Amino acid sequence: MEQIGKTLLVLGVIIAVVGGLILIAGKIPYVGRLPWDIIIQRRNFTFFFPLTTSIIISVLLSVFFMLIGRK
């Protein structure tokens, strides 16, 4: 039971950090408005797919986890 409690605490902290980053991301300029980010707007419909932003975040996270993984 102790291990489950620790796991739940770690997951809670991770969820809180990700939530904070999502709140802050809206205030960072150019996030979601980079070239190749796809926005299709119609009269009653908007489709948004942040392609370039997703690739940049993926590369940054890959480098981050690669550096953390080295011991």
C-alpha positions as CSV (number, residue, x, y, z in Angstrom):
1,M,0.0,0.0,0.0
2,E,2.9,2.4,0.7
3,Q,4.2,2.0,-2.9
4,I,0.7,2.8,-4.3
5,G,0.6,6.0,-2.1
6,K,3.9,7.2,-3.3
7,T,3.0,6.5,-7.0
8,L,-0.3,8.5,-6.6
9,L,1.6,11.4,-5.1
10,V,4.1,11.5,-7.9
11,L,1.3,11.2,-10.5
12,G,-0.5,14.1,-8.8
13,V,2.6,16.3,-8.9
14,I,3.1,15.5,-12.6
15,I,-0.5,16.3,-13.4
16,A,-0.3,19.6,-11.5
17,V,2.9,20.6,-13.3
18,V,1.4,19.8,-16.7
19,G,-1.7,21.8,-15.8
20,G,0.5,24.8,-14.8
21,L,2.4,24.5,-18.1
22,I,-0.8,24.5,-20.1
23,L,-2.0,27.6,-18.3
24,I,1.3,29.4,-19.0
25,A,1.6,28.2,-22.6
26,G,-1.3,30.5,-23.6
27,K,0.7,33.5,-22.6
28,I,3.9,32.6,-24.4
29,P,4.0,34.4,-27.8
30,Y,4.1,32.4,-31.0
31,V,3.2,29.0,-29.3
32,G,0.6,27.6,-31.6
33,R,1.2,30.2,-34.3
34,L,4.3,29.0,-35.9
35,P,4.7,28.3,-39.6
36,W,3.1,25.0,-40.6
37,D,0.6,25.1,-37.7
38,I,-2.6,24.2,-39.4
39,I,-5.7,26.4,-38.8
40,I,-8.9,25.9,-40.8
41,Q,-11.7,28.3,-40.0
42,R,-15.2,28.1,-41.4
43,R,-18.4,29.8,-40.4
44,N,-19.3,27.5,-37.5
45,F,-16.2,25.4,-37.3
46,T,-12.5,25.8,-36.4
47,F,-9.9,23.1,-36.8
48,F,-6.5,23.7,-35.2
49,F,-3.5,21.3,-35.5
50,P,-0.2,22.7,-34.1
51,L,2.1,20.6,-36.2
52,T,5.3,22.6,-35.8
53,T,4.7,23.3,-32.2
54,S,4.2,19.6,-31.5
55,I,7.4,18.7,-33.3
56,I,9.4,21.3,-31.3
57,I,7.9,20.1,-28.0
58,S,8.7,16.5,-28.9
59,V,12.3,17.3,-29.7
60,L,12.8,19.3,-26.5
61,L,11.2,16.5,-24.4
62,S,13.4,13.9,-26.1
63,V,16.6,15.8,-25.4
64,F,15.4,16.5,-21.8
65,F,14.7,12.8,-21.1
66,M,17.9,11.7,-22.9
67,L,19.9,14.0,-20.6
68,I,18.1,12.8,-17.5
69,G,18.5,9.1,-18.5
70,R,22.3,9.4,-18.6
71,K,23.9,8.4,-15.3
